[in-house]
């Protein structure tokens, strides 16, 4: 993908380049709304709010995977909006649709680094995956600002979880989780620019991703309460209610738009605990840089 992207970029003769996957849909107002932030010459990259197209397929595995995909991007919107408004940080501008300043991505320095990214002290690579994370890190380390638009007029809609079944979806989960480990480690310990330019993101996004294992974290909370002097059945119920409510904050906009998905809440929570195992598997296999979901594509 990186080589294909560069081949296209080098044929661009406009000041702004817009890249988009083949399964995204824009409103007519998309470009007019999203592009305005480029009036600031320091802005090098713009991303917009994302939404998965909800396709109701009854109580089937395909329907559940589509539902989980909807929540996945809903959380992204929440996190990117919050972090950008606090300290200007965005952990990733999705490659599904991104607006880039052409002069940056046409520079030989960028292209050389983009096509020759290695990980783990140069032992793994050149990477083909993690391309959108690389672009975001490049913007940060080279002094370019990023903007995340959370506006309905710039909403990108995509399809996700509706084809390929569990095999494809689980492959995507593995790839995304491995990317998080690789990219966050590079951001914090190799690039390091975020430590003084995005301190909130360091705390709330990059560092927390290393310890955010709901299955183990929630279990530890109940264990700590049980063995403390504060334990009582009512205290345990209060903790359970608190954790339950906390798991509904980010997905809440989806449930408001799709009240028919409310029965999925218990399965949503169970999937969150399962994803802790996906993250654990990912850290043990993050040397795997295969695409994983397209036949014949490494």
N, C-alpha and C positions, 0 to 999 in steps of 0.2 A: 504493500500500500504506500509506503514512504516513497519508493521510486516512482510510482504512478503519480503521486501527489506532486513531486518535484517536476516531473515531466510536464504536468499541466501548468504549474505555477510559472514556469519559465516561458510560457506562451501568453501570459497575462500582460496587457498593456494599459490597465487601469490602475488608479491609485489604491483601490480596495479590491481584495480578493475574497470571495465567499465560497467556502467549501461546504458541500452537503452530501449526505449519504443518499442512496437511491430509494430509500423508503421513508422519506420525510415529506411533510406537507406544510406549506406556509399560507397564512392569510394574505390577501392582496396588500395589506398595510405593512407587511413584515419588513421589507427593506427600508421603506421610508421611515419607519419607527426606529429600527435597530441601528441604522447607520449614523444617526445624528451625533453620537458620542465621538465620532472621529473628527469633529470640529476641534477637539482638544488634540493638539499635535503629539501629546505624550501617550495617547491611547494607541496601543498596538494590536489589541485583541478584544473582540466583543462576543459574548455569548448571550443567549436568550432563554427564557423560561421554556421548559419542555413538558410535554404531556404524551402519555401513551394512549393510543386510541382504544377505548374500552369496547370489546366485542363480546357481548353476552352469548355464551354457548351452552347455557344450562349448567348443571352441577357435574362438570366434567374436568378432567385433568387440564385440558387446554384452557378452559375458562379460568381455573385457579392460577395457572401460570401467567395468563394475561393480567389477572388481578394483581399478582405479586409484582409483575413488571410495572404496572401503573404506580404502585406504592414506591417502587425503587426510584423512579424519576421524581415522584412527589417529594421524597426525602431530599433528593439532590436540589430541587428548587428551594426548599426550606433552608438547607445548609448554605448554599451559594448566596442566596439573598441576604441571610443573616451576616455571614462573614464579610461579604462585600460592603455592606452598610456600616460595619463596625470598623474595619481597618483596610478596606480595599482589596482584601485577599479573596481569591477564588481557587479552590483546590484543583479544579479542572474545568475547562471550557470544552464541552463535549464535541467530539469530532462529527457528531451527527449533523450539526450545522454550526459553523464558526465564521466570523468575519475578521479578516486579518489585513493589516496594513502591508501592501505589496512590497514596499521597499525593504521591509524587515526580512520577509521570507525569500526575497530574491537575492539577498546578500550572500556572497560566496561563503562567508564565515558561518552563517546559519545553515546553509545547505550542506556544507561539509560535516558539521556536527550532527545535523538531522539524519543524514544517511550513514553515519558512523558512530552511533551511540552504543556504548558497551556498559555492562553492569558488573558489579562484584569485582572491582579492581581490574577491569578489562578482560575478565575471564569469559564473560557471556555476551554474545552479540556477533555482528551488529543486530540490534533489535529491530524487529518489524512492528511488533505490538507496542503499546504505550505511546503512540505518536502524539495524541492530543495532550497527554501529560507532559511530554517533552516540550511542546510549543509553549505551554503555560509556564513551565520552569524557565525557559529561555527568556520570556518576557520579563519575568521577575528579576532574574540575574543580570539583565542588560538594561534595566531602568525604564522599561515600558509599562504603562498602566493597563490593567484589564477592567472591563466593565461587564456586569451581569444585569441584563434588562429583565425585570419581572413585570412585564406589561402584557395584557391580553392581545394588544395589536402586534406584538412581536413574538407570539407563541408558536413554537415549532411543535408539530404533532408527528408522532412516529408510530410504527407498528412494532410490537415486541411481544414475544411469548405466544404467538398465534400459529407458528409453524415450526416443524422440526421436533416437536414433542419434548419430553424430559431430557433426552440425550443432548439436544442442542442447547436447551436452556441451562442445564447444569454445566455444560462446557463454557457458556458465557459467564456464569457465576464464578467458575474457577479462574477464568482469564481476568475478570474484573478484580477479584480478590488478590490475585498475584500482582496485578498492576499496582494496587494500593500499597502492598508491602514494598515493592521495588521503588516506586516513585516517591513515597513518603520518606523512605530511608535516604534516597538521593537528595531530596529537598532539605532534610534536616542535617545530614552529616557530610554531604559532598558539596552542594551548592551553598547552603547555610545563610543565604541572603535574607530569607524570611525571618530569621531570628530578630533582626532589627527593623525590618520593613513591615512585617505582619505578625506582631507578637500575639494577638488574639488567635489568629489561625494556628500558630504554633501550639498554643494550649488546647484550643477547642476542636481543631481539625486534625492536624498532622500527628501530634502526640497521642491524642485520645484514640486514634485508629489502632494504635498498637495495643491498647488495653481494653478496648470495647468488645468484650466477649460476653454477650448477655447471659448465656447459659451458665457461665462460671461466676460472673459478677453478681447476678441475682441470687444464685445459690449461696454465695459468700455473704450477702447481706442478710439472708434468713438465718444462716448459721451464726453470724455475729450477734444478731438479735437474740437467738435462742440461748446462747451461752452468756448473755449479758444479764445484769441485774434488772434490766428494764423489760424482760420478756413476760408476756402474758398472751393468752389467746386473742384478746382484743388488739394488742399491739401488733401481733402477726397479721391480723386481718387488715389493720391500717396500712402496714407495709405492702401487703398484697394489693390493696386498692390504689396506693400511690404508684406502684410499678405498673399496674393496669392502665391508669390514666396517662402515665408518662409515655406509654407505647402508642397512644392514640393522638398525640399532639401533632406530629408531622403528617400522618395520613389523614387528618381530619378534613382538609379540603376535598379529598377524594370521596370520603363517605358522604359529605354534604351534597356533592354532585351525583353520587351513585348510592343512594340509600339502600338499594337492593343488595349491595355487597356487605351490609352490616352482619349478616350471619357468618361471614368469613372471618370475623375478628378473632375467634379462638384459633383458627388455622393460621392467621397472620402472626399471632404471638408464637405459636409452635414453630412456624417457619423461621422466625427471628432467632429462636434458640438453635434450630438446625444450622442456620447460617454461621453460628459460632464455630461449628465443626468444619464448615467450608473454609472459614478463615484460617483455622488451625491447619487444615490440609494444605492451604495455599502457601503458608509460610514454610512448610516442609517441602514444597514442590515449586517454589518461585524461580528455580533455575530453569523451569520449563517455560520457554518463550514462544511456543507454538501458538498459532491462532486458535486452533482447537474446535472451531465450529463450521469451517468450510472445507469441504473435501479437497485435498490436494494443495491446500494453502498452509505453509509453515509460518 
